Amino acid sequence: MSRVTEDEVARAVEAILKAGAGRATIQDLIKEIPNHLTLSEEDLKQSETRPNEAVWEQQVRNITSHKASPGNAIYEGWLVAIPGGLALPGK
């Protein structure tokens, strides 16, 4: 099984936000994403650059970090960065 992509993680975030209040903290998203994605052994490995989190958790934070990159959920306008989290546009 291969690793989940940043796009798959962002789509899971979008689904979580649509099912909830439309906004959530990164920590709340990290708690909920395993209920929406099947994470591989590779996803669950410790991040080399962020020693206190798994690789897939880093991908959640990368949504905000990579917001200036074409193809990114924030860049494309279907997620919005908010202090400490992510939201749907207009929420």
N, C-alpha and C positions, 0 to 999 in steps of 0.2 A: 504494500500500500504506500502510495507516495504522500508527500506533505501537502497540506492544504495551501492554497494560494492566498495572497493578500486580497484578491478579489472575492474569493469564497468567504473569507473572514468578514469582509465588508458587507457582503450580501447577508450573512448571518446577523451582523449588527443591524442592518436595515430591517430584517424580519423581526428581531427582538424589539426594536423601537416602534415598529408599526403595531405590534401586539400590545405594547405598553403605553406609556405616557408620551412617547415621541422623543424622549431624551433620557440619557442615563450616564452615570459615571463610568469611567474605564473599568474600575473595580467591579461594578455591577455587571458590566458586559462580560468581563473575564469569568465571572461566576456562572453566567448563563450560556455562553457559547458552547461548552461541551454538550449541552442539551440539544444543540442544533447542528453540530458537525461531528463526524466521526474522525477523531484525531488518531493519527498513526504513531508508532513508536518514535519515528523521526520528529514529529510535531512535539512530542512530550519531552524530548531531550532538553537539557539545560542550555540556555542561550550562552554563547561564548562571549558576547558583548554585554549582556545583562545577566549576571550570575544568579540573581534571585528570581528568575522567571524562566518558563519554558519557551521554546522557539515560537510556538503559536501565540503565546501571550505578547511577545515582541511584535508580532504581526498586527495585533490590535492597536498597539501604540504607533506602529508605522503608518496607519491610516492618517493620523495627524501629521506625523513627521514628513510624509511624502506628499502633502497636500498640494504642492506646486507642480506635481508631475502629471502629465496627461495620462488618463486612464484611472487615476486615483479617484475614489468615491467622493472626496471633498472637491477636488478639481472639477469633476464632472457634474457636481451640483446635487447629488442625491444624498449626501450627508453634510453636516455642518459641524465644525469644531466649536465646542463651548468650553468654558473653564472646567477642566477636570474630566471632560467627557465628550460625547458625540450626541448629535440630535438630527432629526429630520428637518429639512428646510421649513421655516415658519414656526418651529416649536421652541 
